[in-house]
Amino acid sequence: MSVDRAVYPETDPAAPPVEMDARLRLRNTTGEAVELFFPTAQRQDFIVRNPHGDVVWQWSEGKTFAQVAGTEHITGEVEYGAAVSLAGKSGEALSEGRYTVEGWLTTDSKRFSATVAFEIRRSKAKPADTW
């Protein structure tokens, strides 16, 4: 699991929320294909948890996925990614603090998952120009 940066700026509540690029990588080093069964067309999901551990955002929320089961055979490495909005469920930008993002494959078990921490930090104000 990786994200594009460890620290994100806190945004003005009136501004659009910042997005992070989250990646979940599965590496098969066995030399043989691993078969993964997915009960729907959805392959991955991501959630953001606030400093208290509450889920504040979920990638799949509000999305629909074809109710078609599928199987993938993984050899080598495969990567699943998503643009993760740093916004709460109501769309408001997340405030300063330490958060985690968890990603997992939506197989019939949640055994392929990982979590990474990140921080939203208030920007230091720039000094005013003086004459």
HELIX and SHEET records of a PDB file:
SHEET    1   A 3 SER A   2  VAL A   3  0                                        
SHEET    2   A 3 GLU A  19  ASN A  28 -1                                        
SHEET    3   A 3 GLY A  76  SER A  85 -1                                        
SHEET    1   B 5 VAL A   7  PRO A   9  0                                        
SHEET    2   B 5 SER A 113  ARG A 121  1                                        
SHEET    3   B 5 GLY A  97  LEU A 105 -1                                        
SHEET    4   B 5 GLN A  44  ARG A  49 -1                                        
SHEET    5   B 5 VAL A  55  GLN A  58 -1                                        
SHEET    1   C 2 VAL A  34  PHE A  38  0                                        
SHEET    2   C 2 GLY A  70  ILE A  74 -1                                        
END                                                                             
